[in-house]
């Protein structure tokens, strides 16, 4: 009877202990077999009660082993569903921002610090916003400067070749003072090589107010290059854009800095980084801004070209291949 109480109180969640318990009571040399073997020696008048008790013990032991096994199995199943909750977690892989986004965000920050906001527009444009309003009428030869993708069914609709189109839209909807930069994707029907791609990114800037001069443009460029590249040795080369007059190309000096600087640099050390100029009065007129009252400057740069310079990347196609070994090198707070 004491054994029955012990059996009923027994608890465990270990498979080993369940088996030891089974052997102790129900095994060949177990307690129950001992009792059965000693049955003969029990005096006749006690046989009935003795028999009933060991039968009760047998039943209790069998029931206990069955219950413990079932409990173990259900624990096993839970593990199957939830996994082993005590295992350490899988490490989380932290992604990196795309280098084009990093440089774009840096440029935005530099210009927002001097009061420029960010404007955006559609990648699919009409002829007016991409060309005509920018002083590039229909048969103007300068349209060939930017090989254009047209939408086959409609010659008036095209993929924008620059984000100057966004500036036209901005001027149409806002009167000066205007200080805005327009980052975005642009498209040109060009052969793909290590230096150029048919899709790339630009940031263009526009500043219009009373009495804006070329000196303001130059100071802005000096500030910008100093902030982004940490140096502002730049030069302006006279150039031509239909929407600016005068126009210039901006070069940054990327050559040797001192007599002890032994980096290998190619050419003269001057690298072109952007185009700029004073907004042509015709463009202001096209956008309902009075050129007798206002003047302004504009500039535009390719983000890929700047990123290639900053990170010393030799092939523009790397930006679009989504190779994780390339992308994961750009961990940045921008
Ligand atoms: N829109 C010109 C380009 O895409 C860049 C530019 C912008 C030049 C503004 C001058 C002024 O090449």
Boltz pocket constraint, residues with backbone or C-beta under 6 A from the ligand:
constraints:
  - pocket:
      binder: B
      contacts: [[A, 161], [A, 162], [A, 163], [A, 164], [A, 204], [A, 205], [A, 241], [A, 244], [A, 247], [A, 248], [A, 275], [A, 276], [A, 277], [A, 298], [A, 299], [A, 300], [A, 301]]
      max_distance: 6.0
